Amino acid sequence: MAIDVDVVEHEGMSQHEEFITWVNTVLRDAEVAVHNGDASLRRATWSRNDPVTVLGAWKNASGQEELDELFAHLAESFSDCTSYEFELLEAEVFGDVAYTVGLRRAEEPGTNLRGKIFIRRRRNDEPGGGSERRLVSFANMGSTPSTRVSR
C-alpha cells in the first residue's frame, strides 16, 4: 500500500523554510514510525524511481529492492520507541540537494541510537514537472548503531 506524502509549497515560504517544515513534521513522523516498527511512512518519503541510495550506519542500499529490504529490516529491528528527538543544528537547500546537520536521539527499551550528520538529495518526482519532491539519496555520517544501555 503506497502512502502519499506530499511536500506542499506554501505561499510565501522559501525552499529552505519548506524543507525545515518538512523535516520537523513529515520526516519526524516517519522516523518515529520506523522506530515503532512501521517503515511505511519512511518509505513514502522516498522516490519510487531509480536511482535511490542510502549510505547508512547499519547497512547501505542501492535501488528500489534494496531500499525496501533495508527499511523492512530497520522496522523489524525497532519497536516501542520511548523517545525521539532531532535537534536541527543546520539545514540548507540548493535546488534538488538538501542537507541537515543535527543530533538524533532515539530510545526504546535497552537501546539508544544517536546520529549526527544527514545529507539528503531529493528530486521532482511528479510527472509534468510539478512541485512534489521525494528523497533519492541519504548519507548517515557519524551515527552509532543501537547499543545496549544500562537501566
N, C-alpha and C positions, 0 to 999 in steps of 0.2 A: 504494500500500500504506500503510495507516494504521498508525502505531506508537503504541501506547498508553503514555502517560506519566502515571501517577497521582501525585498529591500525597497521600500516605497520612498520615492523622492518627496520630501517635504518642502513645500514652497517656502522660499526664503532661507533654507538651510544650505550650508556649503556641503561639498562631498565629505569633508572632514567631520562636520557635525553629524551628518547622516551615518557615517561609519561608526563614530563613537556611540551614537544611539543604538545602532545595530549590535555592537559589541556588548553593550550594557543591558540589552533586552534579549533579542533573538539568540545570539551566541551564548549568553549566560544561561538561558533556559535550556539550550541544547546540551551544554556542559553538565549542568545539574542532572538532567535526564540520563545522560550516559553514565554518570556516577551512581545513578539509581538503577542501572541495568537496562536502560532503554536507549538504543542508538538511533531510533527513527528521526528524532529532531536534528541530531548532528548530521545524519546522512542527508537530510533535506536541505541543509545549508550548502551542500556540495553540488557541483555541476554533475550532470549525467552525461556529459560529453568529454571524451578523452582529448588531450592528456590531462590526467589528475595525478598528483604526487603528494605523499606525506613522508617527511623525514621526522620520525617520531622518537620519543625517548625509549620506548619498548621495541618498536618494530617499524620498518619502513613499508610503504605501499606505493605501487605504481599501476594505474589503470583501474577501471571500474570493479573488476572482480576482486583484486587485492584490497581495494578500499572497503568494499562490502565485508570481506573477511576480517580486516583489521577492526572495523567498527563493531562487528559482531563479537569478536574476541574481547574487545575492551568492555562491552556491555556485560559479557559473561563474567568478566573479572571483577567488576564493581557491583556493589549493591548497598542499599541503606546509607546513602550519603548523609552524614550528620552536620556537615558544614562545608560550604563552598564560598570562597572569596576570590575575586580577581581585582587586585589593586593596579589600576592602569596608571603607569608612570609616563608613557609617551605613546603617541599614535600619529600616523601620517598617512595620507592618501596621495598617490601620484598616478592618476588615471586608473589603470587596472591593477596597480600594485598598492597594497595597503599593509602596514605593519603595526604591531603593538609591542611595546616593551612593558612588562608588568610582572607582578608576583602573583602566582596562582597557589592557592592552598585548598586542598580538598581532603576531607577526612571522612572515614567510615570506620566502623569498629575494628580496631587493631591496625589500621592503615593510615598513612599520612603521605600525601603526594604534593610535591612542590614543583613549581615551574618558574622560569624566568623570562625568556625572550621568545616571542612567537612572531613569525613572518607569514603573512597570508597574501596570496595572489588571487585575484578574482577576475572574472571576465563577464561581459554581457552574454547571457545565456538565453536571451529571449529572441525568438525569430522576428525578423524585421527590424532589429536594432532598437528595441525598447530599453527600458531602464533597469530591468532586473539583473542583478549580478549575483553570482554564486562562487563559492571557493573552488579553486582549481589546484592550489599548491599551499603547503603548510610546512614550516620547519619549526621544530621544538628544540631550542638550543638552551641547554643548561638545566633541564628538568631532572629530577631524581625520580626513579621508579618507586612504586609503593614499597614502603619499608615497615616492618613491624615496630610498633612503639609500645612502650610500657604504659599500662593504665593503672 
